[in-house]
Amino acid sequence: MKHTLLSAFIFILLTGCQHQSVEDVIEAGHSSSMEVTEVVDVTDFGDAKMVLYHTDQEGVNIKVSALVKKWHGWDLRSSTGFSASENELYARHSSWRVLPEEDPFNVLYGMVNSREIDSVEVETDDGFIQIHLHDTGMGRVFYAPNTTSPVRALDQEGNVLYEEDLSG
């Protein structure tokens, strides 16, 4: 009887600890019945993951979330989003605290709609760095942790086409 109970406990523990997909963790972390329709990108960020994704949610269909590693898997910690925009450069930012003992950090996100825009760059402590543009069914979207404004959209020659200052 002891071995049967021990075996049952181990079985429950093992089957209950299966790894959830990023989509499952995000959907379980939202109180609404939102569905992730496309995971665009996942980036490891210390003990967290940053995820850029599309949803079926009305009005906020492009989202960025932070997932934090816990003993039982991953938990949704912070999330923000926006609707598809027709602006040539559409950039926003949020301030997140992923772990209580860590300082908050900025998360920059947005999209570009002009085909003239070849790249997007943001200012860091070390100067401007380029942010990867992800081609999706909703357009080209981007995100980056620990970045601040201004955000600049450049053409192929490196000329600034559009600039947004999000600090104010």
N, C-alpha and C positions, 0 to 999 in steps of 0.2 A: 504494500500500500504506500509506503514511504517513497519508493522509487517511482510509482505511478504519479504521485503528487508532484514530485520533483521534476519528472519528465514533462508533465502538463505545464508546470510553471515555466520551465525553460522554453517549451514550444510557444507559449503565449508571449514570453519575452522576445523571442526571436521573430515571430510573425508580426508583433506589434512594433518592432523597431526597423521595419523595412524603410529604405530611403524613399522619401517623397520626392516627386519631381518639383522643379522650381514653380511650375504652374500650380500644382496642388498646394504648396506652401502659401503662395500669394492668394489664391482663391479662398483658402481656409482662413487667412488673416484678415480678410475684408468682411464686414458685417453684411454687406449687400450680396445679392446673388450674381456677382460679376464673374464673367468668364474671360480667361486669358485666351486671346485668339492667335497671338504670335509672340514668341519670345524673340526679340531682336538681338539682344546682346546680354551676356553675363560677364561681369568683371570681378575678380577677387580683390577685396579691399581690406587688408589686415585680417581680422577675424570675422569679416562680413563679406557679403556679396552684394554688388549693385546690379540691378536688373532693369533693362529697358524693354518695354513690352507694349503690345496693343491689347485693348479690351473691347468687349461688346457694350460697355457702359455708355449710355447716352450722355453726351456733353463732355466727357473726360475719357477719351479713347486712346490716349498715349500716356503711359505712366512710367515712372521711375520709382523703384523700391529698394530698400536695404533689407537684406536678410542676415540675421545673426545666428551663429552656430551655438546651439545649446546641447546639453548632454543627450537629449533624445532626438536631435535632428536640427532643422532650421526653423526659425521664427521670423515672421514679418515684423520689422521694427518701425520703419518709417516709409511713407509713400506720398507721392505727389503726382499730379498729372495735368494734362491740358487737352483741349480739343484741337483738331487739325486747323491750321491757320493758313490764310492765303498771303500773309505778309512775306516779303522777300526774305527777311530774317526775323524770326520770332524766337526770342530767348527769355527765359525766366530762371529764377533761382530760389532755393529754399535753404534754411539752416536746420541741420539735423544733429541730434545727439544719438548715436547708435548704441553706445554703451554708457551707463550712468556715470562711470568713473572717467570717461573721456570728454575732452572739450568738444563743443559743437563744431561742425564743419559745413561749408557751403556746398551745395550740389547745384550745378548748372545744367540746364536741359532746354531743348527747343527743337526747331526745325528750320530748314531753308527751302524756298520754293522757286528761286530764280536759277535757271540753268547757267547763268553767267557766274554764279558763285561756285568756285572751285574748292574752297576750303574755309574752315572757321577756326579762329584762334581766340584764346582767352589769356588774360594776364595772370601770372603766378608770381611767387616771390622771386623767381629766377628770370622774369621777363615773359614774353608771349610764347605760348606753345600751341601747336595745332591739335584740334579735337577731331577724332574720326567721325565722318558722316556715314550713317547707315542708310542704304537704299531700302525702302520698304514699300508696300502697297499704298501707304498713305503719304509718301514723299520721303525726303531725306531728313532724318532725325539725328540728334546728338545728345550726349550727356557726359558729364565729367565731375568727379568729386574734387574738393579742395581747390576750387578755382573762383576767381572773382571777376567782376567786370572791369573794363569794358570787354564786350564780345565784338569781334570784327569778322566780317565776311569778306573774303578776298577773291579776286579773279585769278586766272592762270598766271598772270604776270606778277602777282603779289600786291596789286593795287587794292586799297580798301574801298569796297563798294558800299557797304552798310556797316554802321556801328551802333551798338546799344550800350548805354551805361545803366546798369541795374542797381547802382549803389544808392540812389535817391529815392 
